[in-house]
Amino acid sequence: MLVYRVGAHGSVAIDAFSGQPVNYWFNNENLYDRAGGMGGMGGMEKNSSLSPEEQQEVSSSSQAISSEQAVQAVKKWFDVPATLSLVQSSLVSEGNSNLHVWNLSWQNEGSPGSSYVNARVNARSGEVIGFSQDWSRQTGSASLSDEEARQAAEDFLKQIQPGRFQETAYEAPQGQQTYRKGDSLRYFNYYRVVNGLPFPSNYINLTIDTQDKAVITYELNWTDVSFPSSAGVLNKPDISDLFLKDQPLTLSYVVRQDPGKPGLTGQEQIGLVYKPLYGAYSTRADKLDAISGQPLDWQGAPIVVKRAFTFNDVEGHPAREDINAAGQAGLFGEYGNSFHPEEGLTMQCLLTNLLKARDPYLEPKPDDLIREARSRGWIKEQLQLAQLVDRETMARIMVRFIGLDRAASAQGIYSLPYPEAQAVSADSLGYVALAHGLAIVKGGADAYEPGHIMTRAEAATALVKAMKSN
């Protein structure tokens, strides 16, 4: 996909007084995160370990290098102190691709955690694609300037990736960088350029210690994909008109670091700028399809314009106000402008609308609902999309939805104002009591009735109350 982007980081604004472009998001505190962290490398936590049989199959393949060869590949480019011992050598499948990677880890066995080296090696090509080492063991006394540190970074990249380095461009930091006292690390990122156009999803980055030129972290993210032609793309004036039509430049206050007015502490300042005002899209559309002009989210997926629903079958219903509020938020639109207030609530309907309430432009697929809700901590039980939702289950899900799961788990402090409160399971009592007390999921008039099947109308009320309490 070929897109137009708003600036290098999607954070462009224009100073309201000088008319000069300014950056108001850059914060050097992100340096460690972008470098993959000082203790590891980005991507390692996304790996899936192979079974012994799978490792044997891949290792025996003529297309895969051995662990010993992977170790030598690392030592060819990076210093691994003799005092460290290899404590991990595992072959994993990385991400959702067919990429097999050797994960290697060296540590000082006499003092675990005090000194380490981690590395990742492409099991097919033998390329080192990730490296990090303990910064604290660096003891050099010389000090490099930022320019000298960048030159050291580029000299290294010309050796380890001479061909690919020629296909990159340096991503210059936005604004004036400031560093904490004693911080000798400098981070450099080089994004891929194809046919003269940037492809920032592919990059090579590294962190240099200015004391001794040591490479502290290194990461290569490079995919073998085909790129579409740029023939037929919209021109910049047209794409600018499309973008600004929905997100016009608007005078706004922002938090930004102003090098010219650092204040007494050099901390962030409040600035007055013109910047895009988000209109029909709740999430910033900082990319547009270069052919169609369709706004895209951060993953490159089309942003769907939210639709408000005005329901025609809720007049006179006790929950009409909550139902209409949910409809105006774009929720419960499964039947268009009909709501079906007394229909039993299915798990699929509940999870779909909970996700949309959190992200109005998310279009979750049914197959993803339970996985996504589980990843957010809303459900922990074994559930089916087609099942009807009872009151007790609804209370558990809604309390987790508003982030009170830990409070609800406390034992011995909750009660219900019903004579048959013992009908509620002990591990649900906290959830039920909280949901009832917050009027999110209330019990019946004379009994709580945990097995009562929730209706769509009751679900709308629960969701509206939950959003207000949150």
Phi, psi and omega in degrees: 000136178251127186228160165263137179244157176267094178069176182293327184238008182067030185228039183280139173212164181240125179303129186291343183255318183266340184078006181271144176294140179227158174250133184235011179249338189298132179214117185296349177297341181280357185305313183293320181296316183292333179277003178091008180086150181284339184264356183194204184224141177302135176105337183297325182286351180266002184284154175239116183295140178274149175291161178306322179293318179294320178300318180296320180296315181290317182297324181281348178292140179293347182268358183244140177275162179277168178296324178297319177294325178295318178299316180295326178298320178293312184292342177295327187247339186231149178277121174246105184306144180295341180284350181262145179246145177288114183251348179214135175211095185231142178263125185230162172258120189265129176062213180260010183265181176267018182284122176256135189228138170273119173265121183239143180216129175247141178218163172276102187296333179287338180217075185306135176087347183279335179205138185203163169220130175241146180209154175232134183230130176297118186290344180265311185271341184079008180282140171283121182249355177200144180204141171208149179220162180295123182285328188297339183275359178285130186231012182298156183251337181290155181232127179264148170285169178300321180294320179291324178294320177295320179297321178296321178297315183289326176298319179294315182295327178293337178273312186280330179219066185298318181290312183290327179299326178293343181259021180239167172229145181287132176268097181292137179296145179272133180078180180276125180278136174239146184233149175293151179302132179085358179279107184260004182270140175230132185256136181227133180235137180233115183264155184287143177237126181234126181054035179079005182244142182288143173230078189293347177292338174253138186197165167233126177227158180203160177241129182250136172273118184289353178284319185220016178068009182293141173276115183270318174225153179209137177215133176244122175235103188216122183248149179265092183226163176266149184244133180290158177288152178271005179295135176087007180286155175293149179278166186299317179301319180294316182291328177295319178297319180296318182292312185285342178297319181265333183234069185295150175296126186228138178294122187216152169273139178221160173268124180208157177266118183256105182301332182281341181225070187289346182073191184287330185247352183076014181278179183300149179242164172267125180245161177246117187222164166263127179212162180299131175263125184289124183257263185283358182241130181283329176258144186298129175264087182267007175226146174227140178302127187291340180267310187264339185082007179296128175297140183235149177275187186295340178267359182087006179272145179302137176273123182271128179292128183293139178247133175270145181247134173248107188277141186254009183231028182237007180300128179084355180284140181302332182261016186305317183297316179291321180298316180293324177297319177295320179297319179293338176273003178083019183258159177057040180263023183299331181249026181069233182269010171257143185254326183061062189299327185264007178287143179297143183276124175269158178297324179297316179297315182298309183294322178302315184281332173295317180294319179292328178294326178279326180222094187302340184253009175282134176244078186292138175276146182308320182294341183262351190298307184293319179299316182292317179294324178292321180295334179271358177082014182279328179231144178229348181273169173276112185234160177239142182298327185278349184289150174278146186266121177272170187296319181295316178295320179300317181298317181298314183294317184290325178294320175294324180301324180266008171083023182251024183302315182295318179296322182289339182282348180297140184256147171080011182238359185246150175212164178238147181276046180227144180294332182256035181301336181294348177293340176278132180299148185301321182282354177257348188303316180298318179294314181297316181294318179295314181297322178291314182296327179273003179062026178276310175229096182270153177280184178287182183292317185245345182211152182288320179056071182299335181273001179303130179281123181291146174263167177297324179296316179295325178293320179298316178298316180300317183290318179295316178296320180296317180295324179290325182283345185267000000 
